[in-house]
Amino acid sequence: MTDIIIQAYNVLDEIKEDSKYIKIKELDQLICNKYQKEMNDFQKAKMNYDQIMSEGGTYHPDFKQSVKQFSDSKTILYSKDEVKQYFQIEKEFQDELNTFLYEMTQAVSSHIKTPDKMGIIKKGGSCHVR
């Protein structure tokens, strides 16, 4: 059992050394520093939207204003080149991790459920380990 845990830490260390992982961390720090105002505006708009949805949803008197403010702040933040690059690299990295997990689980048993390319775990199949 200890060997498996040590191997898991070794795999984690390899993942942390991956160029995509490193780039994601760098972009995260850059975005946090460079677009702090846009991020704060987005978070406030999201909190306001969530509150309105919990209080009355589409029937709330401030619903339209909240949706517009949330949409505008999201558009401003997500239109930044660094943010676009962040999400693109993050998706590529997630796809690589999903492929790795699939290959690893298939080596153990073809009955273990794993996410597909869309990240969805399909119904059916099971692992009956005894």
Backbone bond lengths (Angstrom), bond angles and torsions (degrees), N, CA, C in turn:
res aa  C-N    CA-C-N  psi(-1)  N-CA   C-N-CA  omega(-1)  CA-C   N-CA-C  phi
1 M - - - 1.451 - - 1.527 110.79 -
2 T 1.325 116.84 -40.57 1.460 120.78 179.51 1.516 111.00 -62.40
3 D 1.339 117.37 -35.74 1.458 121.22 178.54 1.527 111.17 -62.81
4 I 1.311 116.61 -38.39 1.468 120.75 178.90 1.521 110.13 -66.09
5 I 1.306 117.53 -42.78 1.465 121.28 179.36 1.520 110.40 -64.16
6 I 1.324 117.30 -43.19 1.470 120.94 178.48 1.523 110.02 -62.77
7 Q 1.325 117.08 -41.70 1.460 120.55 178.79 1.529 111.00 -65.01
8 A 1.316 117.03 -37.52 1.468 120.80 177.75 1.530 110.29 -62.34
9 Y 1.329 117.14 -42.02 1.462 120.18 176.56 1.526 111.27 -65.10
10 N 1.321 117.78 -36.25 1.463 121.06 177.10 1.527 111.03 -63.90
11 V 1.328 116.43 -42.12 1.466 120.61 177.29 1.523 109.93 -63.89
12 L 1.320 116.78 -42.35 1.461 120.64 178.10 1.529 111.18 -60.58
13 D 1.319 117.34 -42.01 1.465 120.70 177.30 1.526 111.27 -61.82
14 E 1.333 116.76 -39.39 1.464 120.34 177.26 1.528 110.93 -64.32
15 I 1.325 116.62 -40.69 1.464 120.90 178.86 1.527 109.93 -62.65
16 K 1.319 116.96 -42.05 1.462 120.79 -179.68 1.523 112.42 -66.08
17 E 1.335 117.65 -21.64 1.459 121.39 179.01 1.525 112.42 -90.95
18 D 1.329 117.39 -5.34 1.463 121.98 179.87 1.530 110.04 -63.43
19 S 1.317 116.77 139.44 1.469 121.30 -176.92 1.526 111.85 -63.11
20 K 1.328 117.84 -34.53 1.469 120.34 178.97 1.524 110.59 -68.54
21 Y 1.318 116.62 -41.04 1.465 120.30 178.33 1.531 110.19 -61.93
22 I 1.314 115.95 -45.08 1.471 120.95 179.65 1.531 110.30 -62.23
23 K 1.329 117.01 -42.84 1.469 121.02 179.89 1.523 110.76 -65.01
24 I 1.321 117.15 -39.08 1.467 120.80 177.79 1.523 109.87 -61.18
25 K 1.334 117.51 -45.19 1.467 121.12 179.14 1.531 110.95 -62.10
26 E 1.335 116.82 -42.41 1.466 120.81 179.61 1.525 110.75 -63.80
27 L 1.331 116.88 -45.54 1.464 120.58 179.25 1.518 111.43 -64.30
28 D 1.314 116.82 -36.75 1.457 120.74 178.58 1.529 110.66 -60.52
29 Q 1.321 116.36 -46.62 1.466 120.24 179.24 1.528 110.93 -65.66
30 L 1.336 116.32 -41.73 1.462 120.69 179.66 1.522 110.75 -61.98
31 I 1.319 116.66 -46.01 1.467 121.27 -179.25 1.526 110.47 -63.92
32 C 1.314 117.13 -42.97 1.473 120.74 179.83 1.521 111.49 -61.35
33 N 1.318 116.59 -38.42 1.464 120.41 -178.94 1.528 112.60 -80.24
34 K 1.315 116.38 -43.02 1.466 121.20 -172.37 1.533 112.93 -80.67
35 Y 1.315 117.15 -33.41 1.471 120.85 -174.35 1.524 111.97 -119.61
36 Q 1.306 116.37 41.37 1.460 120.71 -177.76 1.532 111.42 -62.45
37 K 1.325 117.58 -42.32 1.462 120.61 -179.79 1.532 110.95 -63.55
38 E 1.327 116.48 -45.60 1.463 120.61 179.47 1.529 111.28 -62.58
39 M 1.336 116.28 -38.97 1.465 119.66 178.60 1.529 111.01 -66.87
40 N 1.326 117.10 -41.74 1.465 120.45 178.16 1.524 111.05 -63.51
41 D 1.351 116.46 -42.71 1.471 120.44 178.05 1.527 110.52 -61.14
42 F 1.323 116.19 -42.78 1.466 120.70 179.33 1.527 110.66 -63.54
43 Q 1.337 117.71 -45.92 1.470 121.02 -179.85 1.534 111.68 -62.26
44 K 1.338 116.96 -42.18 1.468 119.97 178.68 1.526 110.84 -64.01
45 A 1.339 116.17 -43.43 1.468 119.98 179.58 1.525 110.45 -64.48
46 K 1.314 117.53 -38.83 1.466 121.63 179.19 1.524 110.67 -66.14
47 M 1.323 116.51 -43.67 1.466 120.17 178.47 1.531 110.48 -62.22
48 N 1.335 116.38 -42.98 1.461 121.26 178.92 1.532 110.28 -62.96
49 Y 1.322 116.51 -44.63 1.470 121.33 178.41 1.530 110.52 -61.43
50 D 1.317 117.44 -47.07 1.467 121.47 179.66 1.528 111.49 -60.41
51 Q 1.317 116.09 -40.31 1.465 120.10 179.50 1.531 110.30 -65.04
52 I 1.318 116.89 -44.97 1.460 120.52 179.90 1.529 110.93 -64.31
53 M 1.328 116.87 -38.87 1.467 119.90 178.43 1.525 111.00 -64.99
54 S 1.324 117.35 -33.46 1.465 119.66 179.74 1.528 111.79 -79.05
55 E 1.318 117.27 -23.41 1.461 120.59 -176.97 1.524 114.02 -90.26
56 G 1.314 118.00 -22.46 1.463 117.67 -178.68 1.512 112.90 -177.40
57 G 1.289 116.38 -7.34 1.458 120.30 176.88 1.523 112.22 62.72
58 T 1.303 115.52 -133.77 1.472 120.37 -175.43 1.527 112.32 -68.24
59 Y 1.326 117.33 -14.93 1.463 120.68 179.28 1.527 112.88 -88.77
60 H 1.303 117.69 -7.25 1.468 121.84 179.34 1.526 108.52 -67.69
61 P 1.341 118.16 139.17 1.476 120.47 -177.91 1.538 113.95 -62.37
62 D 1.321 117.91 -26.64 1.466 120.45 -178.72 1.529 112.78 -99.36
63 F 1.326 117.01 14.67 1.463 120.51 -175.40 1.528 112.17 -59.70
64 K 1.322 117.99 -51.72 1.471 120.84 -176.49 1.523 111.53 -61.34
65 Q 1.317 116.12 -43.24 1.467 120.38 179.46 1.528 110.38 -63.58
66 S 1.312 116.42 -41.60 1.457 121.43 -179.48 1.530 111.28 -64.83
67 V 1.334 116.75 -43.96 1.463 121.10 179.42 1.524 109.94 -63.25
68 K 1.330 117.32 -43.13 1.464 120.53 179.93 1.523 110.90 -64.37
69 Q 1.316 117.08 -44.44 1.459 120.81 179.80 1.529 110.88 -63.51
70 F 1.321 116.64 -42.80 1.460 121.45 178.73 1.531 110.79 -64.05
71 S 1.306 116.38 -44.99 1.460 121.48 -180.00 1.524 111.37 -64.40
72 D 1.319 117.13 -43.64 1.466 121.06 179.83 1.525 111.91 -63.97
73 S 1.331 116.37 -44.57 1.469 119.48 -179.14 1.525 110.93 -66.91
74 K 1.323 116.80 -36.36 1.467 120.56 178.05 1.522 110.19 -67.63
75 T 1.313 117.46 -42.67 1.466 121.57 178.83 1.514 111.26 -61.25
76 I 1.310 117.06 -43.10 1.473 121.14 -179.96 1.523 110.24 -62.64
77 L 1.329 117.02 -48.59 1.466 121.00 -178.27 1.524 111.64 -67.37
78 Y 1.319 117.05 -46.74 1.464 120.83 -174.56 1.528 113.13 -76.18
79 S 1.317 118.03 -9.23 1.466 120.25 178.18 1.533 112.47 -87.08
80 K 1.308 117.58 -7.75 1.471 121.67 178.13 1.526 109.39 -68.80
81 D 1.330 116.32 137.95 1.465 121.36 -177.04 1.528 112.38 -58.40
82 E 1.320 117.10 -41.69 1.463 120.64 -179.26 1.528 111.18 -64.46
83 V 1.328 116.81 -37.18 1.464 120.98 179.86 1.531 109.99 -69.33
84 K 1.323 116.40 -42.46 1.469 120.02 176.68 1.525 110.42 -59.92
85 Q 1.318 115.51 -45.44 1.462 120.46 179.49 1.531 110.61 -62.92
86 Y 1.328 116.78 -41.37 1.465 121.84 178.40 1.527 110.68 -56.00
87 F 1.342 116.92 -50.83 1.456 120.32 -177.10 1.528 112.14 -68.07
88 Q 1.324 117.50 -34.08 1.458 120.72 177.65 1.528 110.77 -64.84
89 I 1.326 116.81 -48.40 1.461 121.09 -179.66 1.527 110.33 -67.05
90 E 1.329 116.83 -38.66 1.459 120.44 178.67 1.536 111.21 -61.08
91 K 1.330 117.05 -41.66 1.467 120.35 178.66 1.523 110.58 -65.12
92 E 1.330 117.79 -44.05 1.463 120.87 178.14 1.529 110.71 -60.37
93 F 1.329 116.16 -42.80 1.459 121.27 179.90 1.526 110.86 -65.00
94 Q 1.331 116.90 -42.68 1.462 121.26 178.43 1.528 110.73 -62.62
95 D 1.329 116.93 -40.15 1.466 120.26 177.29 1.529 110.90 -61.83
96 E 1.335 116.60 -41.47 1.468 120.18 177.91 1.531 111.07 -63.76
97 L 1.323 116.68 -41.75 1.475 119.96 178.23 1.525 111.25 -64.31
98 N 1.337 116.77 -41.43 1.464 119.85 178.66 1.525 111.12 -63.32
99 T 1.333 116.79 -39.68 1.463 120.87 177.45 1.523 110.27 -63.69
100 F 1.324 116.06 -44.18 1.465 120.65 177.77 1.527 110.99 -59.57
101 L 1.332 116.72 -46.76 1.467 120.73 179.74 1.526 111.39 -62.04
102 Y 1.326 116.07 -40.18 1.457 119.88 179.46 1.525 110.23 -62.82
103 E 1.323 116.13 -48.51 1.461 120.17 -179.09 1.528 111.13 -62.68
104 M 1.324 116.16 -39.38 1.463 120.10 -179.81 1.530 110.88 -66.10
105 T 1.329 117.06 -45.01 1.459 119.51 -179.01 1.526 111.62 -68.88
106 Q 1.326 117.23 -34.04 1.462 120.11 178.16 1.527 111.08 -66.12
107 A 1.327 116.76 -30.93 1.463 120.59 177.18 1.528 110.65 -67.90
108 V 1.330 116.40 -28.95 1.466 120.85 179.49 1.522 110.33 -84.82
109 S 1.350 115.75 -54.03 1.459 120.58 -178.53 1.524 109.05 -163.41
110 S 1.315 116.08 140.06 1.467 120.09 178.09 1.530 111.52 -77.19
111 H 1.323 117.75 -3.73 1.465 121.68 -178.51 1.530 113.43 -94.91
112 I 1.320 117.73 -2.63 1.471 120.66 179.31 1.521 108.39 -80.37
113 K 1.319 115.68 130.10 1.465 120.74 -179.86 1.527 109.50 -73.70
114 T 1.330 115.62 133.52 1.467 121.23 176.82 1.515 108.92 -135.54
115 P 1.336 117.22 155.45 1.463 119.19 178.48 1.532 110.95 -68.43
116 D 1.342 115.25 145.60 1.453 119.09 174.92 1.528 109.63 -83.73
117 K 1.332 117.51 -167.37 1.467 120.39 -177.01 1.522 112.59 -64.29
118 M 1.322 117.14 -21.45 1.456 120.95 178.00 1.525 111.52 -90.24
119 G 1.334 117.57 -1.83 1.461 121.52 -179.71 1.510 113.54 83.86
120 I 1.342 116.69 14.85 1.459 121.50 -176.88 1.525 109.50 -102.30
121 I 1.317 116.10 134.01 1.464 121.17 175.63 1.520 106.93 -93.47
122 K 1.315 116.06 118.03 1.460 121.02 -176.76 1.519 111.03 -80.45
123 K 1.323 114.79 154.70 1.452 120.83 178.13 1.521 109.66 -70.36
124 G 1.296 114.94 161.18 1.446 121.01 176.83 1.510 111.25 94.82
125 G 1.296 114.78 165.78 1.458 120.27 -179.63 1.514 111.03 70.76
126 S 1.285 114.64 152.57 1.450 119.06 176.49 1.514 107.76 -162.67
127 C 1.277 115.34 164.38 1.459 120.91 177.61 1.510 108.50 -112.48
128 H 1.312 115.35 117.25 1.459 120.15 -179.13 1.524 108.14 -108.21
129 V 1.305 115.03 83.85 1.462 120.73 -179.20 1.512 107.97 -90.04
130 R 1.325 115.54 133.00 1.464 118.62 179.87 1.475 109.70 -127.38
